[in-house]
Amino acid sequence: MSNNKSSLGALVVVMLCFFTMGFVDLVGIASNYVQQDLNLTHAQANIMPSLVFFWFLIFSVPTGILMNKIGRKKTVLLSIVVTVLSLLLPLFGESYALMLCAFSLLGIGNALMQTSLNPLVSNIVTGNLSSTLTFGQFVKAIASFLAPYIAMWGATAIIPSWGLGWRVLFPIYAVIGVVAIVALSLTTIHEEPVAKGSSFIDCFKLLGNPFILLCFLGIMCHVGIDVGTNTSAPKILMERLGMTLNDAAFATSLYFIFRTIGCLSGSAILRYVPERIFFAISAAMICCAMVLLAIGDVKWVLYLGIALVGFGNSNIFSICFAQALQHDPTHKNEISGLMIMGLFGGTIFPFFMGLLSDVMGTIGAVIVMAVGAVYLACLTMKIKYKS
């Protein structure tokens, strides 16, 4: 490591930013509570996570261009400010329209953050980028699996969370976001100069590279399965086992617990195991999980399926992202924008999952996620052994 990149303080601050990145995953449990509060259909409820990830389609590539002008650190700061604003909106009401506005801002802030924070890591550490990004995903997952517990506490506490109920998770995460803004503002991070700015056409031309396109589609499937499991796991337990929402909310935490374990172990495993082999194992676990979620009708089978998809899906993003960045290092900002645009899969998957669920029940949602799992299995042979 260079003198600048070896700064432990900068790395800690960036990991705090990864924690704030995980706030976006609260949309899974939040959409279930909003559906219950407002008596929404599955399709109406799934608009919320779909809307969050819709903004990745709109803002990811422009964020890559913005980074070339103002730098990665300033772009990350802007993203956290937008995220904090999104977390404050639900404190002023609980209407469907207000929640849609809040989740839209949350999606915009996360699109800015995911596009700028991942390449910012390369300015702090050297070495195995996949391993470092996976550790960042581990920190992100901590915020993800805490959200359902905070919501459950707010919904069931004897003294219900200052009158906010499950919505208490919004001000708690907003305070952490403010701390991240202050910490990053006070941290010095050197960024390499950009040779020239890029246009929208220049960015999208990179998708003409077959390997970049395959990684882009891989990230679409990863986030589709991630958001799909996040939102559908409680519904599967409620439908198959007759659980209440508060009891079934544990499924979301179970998913993120195993995703967190997967990220933590993956950050170490990827230093020694070839990326293609680890990717193949991960994709196989997701495929097995889809089978269990499709046929399971007892608690332990469904829990095993949720755990498998959580662990298997934990490292897919980091491997695809790192392989794409290192495939063409001269266009890191632009490729980052394209890869994060792939998170638009979080809009496409829940939309079709909601439609099929209204017709077929939760098996419809599993079928949609299974399509993404099969693609990831097919993508394995294109993954390089070392990025």
N, C-alpha and C positions, 0 to 999 in steps of 0.2 A: 504493500500500500504506500501511496505517497503521503507526505506530511498532512495534506488537507484531507485526503480520503480516509486516513486512519483515525479521524476524530470520533471518539466514542460518543461524545456529547451530541454531535450532529446525527449520528446513527440513532441514538435514543429518541431524539426529537422527531426524526422521520418515521420511526416506528409508532410514535404517538399519533402521527398523521395517518398511518395505516389503521390505527384503532378508529379514528374518526371516519375513515373510509367504510368501516363495517356498519356504520349507522344506517346505510341504505337497506340493509337486510331486515331492519325492523318492519319493513313494509309487509313481510310475510305474515307475522302474527297480528300486526295492526289491521291488515285487510280482513282477517277473520273476525276481530272484535268489531270493526266497523260494519261488517256484514251482519253480525248478530244485533248490534245496536239499531241499525237502520232497516233491518229485514230485507236485505238485498238478495238477488239471485246470484248463482255462481258466476255467471257472465258479468254481471254488474260489479261484483267484488273483485274479479280478476282484472278489471280495467285499471285498478289502482297499481298493482305491480307492473302491468303492461305500460301504464303511463310513465312510471318511474324510468323504465328502460327505453322508452320511445326517444327520450332526449339524447341518448347516446348516439342515435342515428344523426341527429341534427348538429350536436355540439362537438363531437369527438374530433373530426378533421379540422374544423375551425380552431379548436384548442391547440392542435399540433402546430398550426400556422401562428397562433398567438404566442406560443412558447418561443418561436424564432424571433419574436419582436421584443417581448418583455422578460423572457427567461422562465425557467421551470419553477424556481422558488416563488416568484411573484404570482405565477399561475396557480400554484398550490394554495397560497394564501387567499387568493380570490375564491377558490373553490370552497374553502372551509367557511368563509364569510357567508356564501350563499347557502351552505348546508345549515349553518346556525340559524339563519333567517327562516329556513323551511321548518326547523324544529320549533320555532316560536309560534308559527301560525296556528297550530291546533290548540293553543292555549286560549284562543279567542272564540272558540266555538267548536261544534262537532257535526256540522252539516256535511252532506256528501260533497257539495261544491267546494267547501273550504278544505276538506281533506284531499280532494283532487288537486287543488292549487298547491297545498303543502307538499304532496308527493311529487308534483311536477318540479318544484324548486329543489326538492331532495335529489331528483334525477339529474337536473342540470348541474347542481353542485358536485355530484358524484362523477358525472361525465368529465367535468373539468379536472377533478382530483385524480381519477384513474389514469387519464391521459398524461398528466404532468408528473404525478408522484412516482410512477414506476420508472421512467427514465431518469428522474432525479437521483434514484438510488445509485445509478452508475457513476454519479459524480462524487459519491461518498465511499464506495467500496469497490475493490477490484476482485478478480477471481471468478468463482462460479456464480454467475448472475442468477441462474435458475434457483440455486439454493437460497440465495439472499432474498429473492422475490417470494419464494415459498415461505421463508420465515416471516416476511411482511404479511403474507396471507394468514399465517398462524395468528399474528397479533390482530389482524382484521377479524378473524373468526371469533376471537374472544368477545368483541363487541356484539357480534352476530348472535352467539348463543346466550349472552346475558339478557338480550332484549326480551325474550319470552318470559324469563324469570321476573324481570322488573315489571312487565305488564301484568303477570299473574299476581304478584305482590300487591300492585296497585288495585287490581280488581277484587281481591279477596281479603285484604288487610282489615283488621278490626277497626282501626282508624284509617279510613280509606285515603291514603296518600294525598292529604291536603285537599280533598274534594275532587281530585282529578281522575280518580279511578285508574284504569289501565294506561291512560294518557300521561301518567307521571313520568314515563320513560322519556318523553320529549324534553322537558326542562333539564333532566339529569344529563342527557347526552348533549344538550345545548351548552351547559356549563363546561363540560369536557372539551367541546369544540372551541370555546373561547380560550381555554388554557393552551390548546394546540396553536391557535393563532399567535398568542403572545410568545410562546416558546420558539416557534419557527421564525418569527420576526426578529428575534434576538440572536439567531444562529447564522453564522457566516458559512456559506457553501459556495465553493468556486465552480463555475460552469464554463465549459469550453465554448469559445466563440463559434457562431454559426456562419458558415461561408456566405450563404445567400438565402434569401427568403424563398418560400415555395408557394405556388398557387394551388387552388383546389384541383386543377387538372393534373399538376405534377404529383399530388398526393394520390389521387385515384388511379393514376397510371401504374403505381406500384402494385395494384391488384392484378395487373397483367402478368406479374411474376407468379407462376403456378404455386410455388412453395408458400409465398406470402398469402395467396388466396386460400390455400388449404388450412393454414394456421388461423386465418380469419374465420373460416367456417367452423373450425374446431372450437374457437372461443364462443361462437354463437351457440353451439350445442352445449358447451360447458355451462354457460350462464342460464340457458333454457332449463337444463336439468336442475341447476342450483335453485333458481327461483321457483321452478315447478315443485320441487320437493319441499321447499320452504313453505309454500302456500297449501299444497295438497296433502302433506303428511297428516296434519290434524284432521282434515276432512275424511281421509281414508279410515282413520281410527274411529271417528264418529259414525261413519256409515257402516263399517264392518263389525265394530264392537259395541256400539251404542254409548260411547263415552260422551261426557259433556265437553264443551269447548275448553274450560279451564283445565280439565284433566288431559285432554288431547293435545293441549299446547305443549306438553312435554315432548311430543314428537319433533317439534321444531328445534328444541334445545338438544335433543338426542342427535339430530342431524348435524348440528353445529359443533357438538362435543366431539364427534368422530371426525368431522372436518378439521377441527382444531388439532386433534391428535395426529391426523394425517399430514397436516402442514408442518407440525413440529418434527415429526419423525422424517418426513420427506426432505426437510432442509438438511438433515444429516445424511440420509440415504443417497440423495442425489450427488453427494461428494464422492461416492464410491461406486454406485451402480449406474451403468449406461442409461441415458435418458429414454432410449427407445424401449428397453426392457421394463423400466419402471412405468412408462406410459402404457405399455401393453397390459401389465398387471392391473393398473388402475382402471383401464377400460373394461377389462374382464370382470372386475368387481362390480362396476356399474351395470353391466349387462345382467349379471346374476341377480343384482338387487331389483332390477325391473321385473324379472320373473317372479321373485318373492312377493313384490308389491302387487303383482297382477293376480296371483293365486292365493295369497295368504288370507286366512280368516281367523287366525288365533294371534294373540298378542306377541308372543316371542318371535314368530315368523315375520310379522310386520316390523317389529323393532329391529330384527336382524337385517331386513331389507333396507330400512332407513339408515342403519349404521354403515352398511356396505356402500351405499351410494355416497354417504358423507365422507368416508375415508377415501373411496376411489376417486371422487370428484375434487379432492382437496388440492391436487397438484397439476391438474390438467391445464389450468389457466397459466400458471407460471412457466411450464414447459413450452407451451405454444407461444407465449409472449416473448420469452427469452430467445427461442429459436428464430422467431421472426426478426427481432432486433439485431441479433448477431449474424443473421443471413445477409444483411445490408447495413453495416454500422454507420455509413455516411448519411443515412436518412432516418436516424433514430426518432426524432420528433414526429416526422410524418408517419412512420410505421406505427408508432405508439398511438397516434390518432386513429389510424385505420383499425388497429387491433381492438382498441376500446370501442370503436363503432360497432364491433362484433357483439358487444354486450346488448345490442339491439335484440339479440336472441331472447333476452328477458322480456321483451314485448311480444314477440311472435309466439313463443311457446305457451305462455299463460292464456293468450287470446284463444288459441285453438283448444287448449286444455279445458277452458271454461265452457266453450261451445259443446265439446264432446261430453263433458261431465253432466251438463244439463240434459243430454239425451241418453247417455249410457251409464251415468254414475261415475264414480271415481276411477273405474277401469279405463274410461276414455282418456283421463289425464295421464295415466300410466302408459298408454299406447303412444301418445305424443312424445313423452320423454324417452321411450324405448327407441324411437327413430333416431334421436340424438345419440343414444348410447351405441347404436349400431354404427353410426358414422365414425365415432371416436375409435371404435375397434378397427374399422377399415383404415383410419388415418395412421395407425401405428407404424405401418411399413414405410411411411414417408418421413417419420421422425428420425433425425440424425442421432447417432450414438452419443455424440458430444456436441453441444451448441457452441 
